[in-house]
């Protein structure tokens, strides 16, 4: 990531007894129209269904920045359009990657001084062409002002037969603090939120991995999901009810 000259230089030392003067920040300047701080582009994924939306090169010393996502479209009809944001952010000599659902108004705050925001697409099923889909990102210094936490969908509307275990362990994503299970059919609500539906977290995916915690469906409601604890790395879903179910699994993220 390229370096840049600091826009705000350190004020010279004041003589003893002379109060410092606060700088007057103009309404426009180097930030005006700068697509490293805010960018909106048309939907144009590459062969791997990825598209870089914003690229902020190294920008001064590390601070907490907030990233805000938005998406607009004027398409008469669509069946599905799933977008995940991949944030590659760094400070000093380290870089982290976090993924989150690309939802209008979704925000996350991270310590950084450089970031790439990449959209990854799946299940794109547009049935009527309109003026197209556009994705945008805005970044700014400071922590986000509360509100709904960012999320990441881990499983989307999956099927699980009666008296069975979901066929794979689901990896818990980076920044996850709480896991939620949501029925996607009315007929699945009673089963998913019963004491015969279980969500367990595991320390790993090898034979020697141990359970970190187990919670039943009825307690998922009472406890507002399952909290991710230190040893938790994977999720296992078990349906011991006599009914087939459909559900989604998503993580509530720190930030």
N, C-alpha and C positions, 0 to 999 in steps of 0.2 A: 504494500500500500504506500503510495507516494507521500512525501512530506510537503508541507506548505509553510509559508511564513505566517507567524501569528498575526491575526488582524488587530488584536487588542494588545498593544505593548504595555509594559509595566510603567506606571507613572513615576516620574523622577521624585527623589526624596524631597520632602518639604523642610524649610528652615524651622528651627525650634520655635514653637509657639504659633506657627502659621497653620491653620486648619487646611486639610486637603480639600480640593475642589472636585465635586462629583462631575464626571463627564456627561455631556449632553449627547445622547444617541440620536442621530437623524432618523427620519422615517424611511429613508431608502439608502441603499449603499451596496456593498459587495454581495449581500444576501439577496438582493432584489432579482427575481427571475432565475435564481441559481438552482439548477436541477439536481445538484447534490444535496440540497436541503428539502426539496419537494419535486416530485416528478409524476406525471400521468402519461400512460402510453396505451396504445391499442393492443388488444389481445393478439399476440403473434408468437406462439411458442416454437421452440426449436424441435428437432427430431426426437428429443428425449422428453418432450412436454414440459420444458423449463423455459423461463424468461426472466432475465435480470430487469428489475423495475427501477431500482435506485442503487447508486454506487457512491458512497461518501468516502473520499480519501482521507488520510490522517488529517485531523482538524484540531490543532491545539492540544493541550494537556488533557488527560482523561477526566471525564465528568460523567454524571448520570444524564443520559439522554432518553427521551421518549420517542418511540416509533408509533405512528398512527397509520392505519391501513384504510383504504376505501375502494369500492368497486361500483361502477355504473354500467347500465346497459339499456338499450332501447330495442329489445327483441320481443316480437309479439308472442312467441311461445318457446319454451325450452323445458326439457324433461329433467336435466341435471347439469350442473356446472360446479364441480368441486375444485376449490383452490386452497392450497396450503402455502403459507409463507415460510421461507427458510431465511433466517437472519444469521449471517456470518459476521460477528462483531468482535472487535479486538481492542486491546490496550497494552502498551508496552510490547513484550515479546510473546503474548499469548492471544489465542483466538478461540472463541466458543461458537457453537452452532445451536440454535433453538428453533423449533418449528411450532407454528401456531395456525389455527384456522383463519383464513382470509375472510373476515366478516366486516361489513361496513362499521367503521368506528372502533374496531378492535385496536387496543393500545397495549404496549409493554414498555417498561423502563429498564434499561440496562447500563452498566458502567462501560464506557467506551470512548474512543476518539476516531473510530473508523468503522464502517459497516457496509455490507452488501445485502440487499433485500431481493430475494429471488422467489418468483411464483412458480409453483409446480402444479400441474393440472391433471385431473383424472375424471372419468365419467362425464366427459363433455358430450352432451346430447342436445344439440340445438335443432329445433324442428322448423322454425320460421326465421328467416333472415331479416334483420333490422339494420340499424346504423352501427351495430357492433358492440363489443364489450371493451371497457377501458378499466385499467387498474392503476391505482395511485398510492403513493407513500409520501408522508411528511415526517420530518424529524426536527426535533428542537431540544435545547438544553432544559433540564429539569425533570422532575418525577411526574408521572401521570396523576391526574386529580381524582383518584379513587374510581368508583364505578365498577362495572362488571369485569371480573378477571379474564385475561386471555385464556383460550381453550385450544385443545388439539384433539380432533376426532381420531380415536385409535381403531375402532371397528364401526362400520356404518351399515346398519340394517342387516345384521347377519342372522342366520338360522341356526338354531340348536334344538335337536330332537329331544323328546321326552327321555328321562333317565339316561342322560349321556353327558360327556365332558367335551367342552369345546376342543377341537382337534389340535390346537397349537397354543403354546404359551405366548402371551402378548407382552412385548417389551414395554416397560414404563418409560415414557419419554423424558428428556432433559427438562428441568424446571417444574416437573409435575409435583403438586402438593396435595391433590385430592383426586380420586377417581370416582366417576359417576356412571351408573348403568341406567339407560332409558329404554323402556319398552317402545317398539315402533308399531305395534298392533294393539288395538283395544283389547283383543282377546288374550294378549300376553301380560297385561298389567297385573292381574291377580297372581299369576305364576311367578313372574320375575320378582315381585315384591312379597314373596311368601318365605316361610322358614325352610323351604326345601330347595331354594335357589341360593348358590353360594359363590362368593368372590373371594379368592385367596391370593395373597401375594407371596412370592418365593424369592429366596436370596440369589438364585441363579437358574440356569436351564439344564444343568448337568444332573446325573443321578444322585449325587451327594448333596444337592441343594435342599434347604430346609424351608418350612413354612415360616414366614414372618408374621402373618396375621390371617385370620379367616373371619368373614362376616356374612351373615345370611341376608336374604333379600328384604325381609321385614325391617332389619336394622339399618339397611342402606337408606331407607326413608327416614327413620328416626335420627340417624347420625349424619344426614346430608352427605351420603357417599362414604368412601373409605379413605382415611388419611394415609398418605405415603410416608412410611417410616424409613429409618436409615438403612435397614437391611433389605428393603424391598427393591427388586429389580425386574420381576416379571409378574404377570397376572394370569391366574387360572380360573376359568368359569365352569361351574358344574350345575346342571339342571336335573334335580332328582324328582321333579314334579311329573305327573302323568301326562303333561301337555307339551307339545312342540311350542317353541317361543321364537320371536324375533326381537332383537334389541340392538342398541348402539352403545358403544363404550367411549367415553371421552375423559380427558384429563383437564382439570383446572390448574393453571400454571401460576408460579410465582411471577412477580413483575408488575 
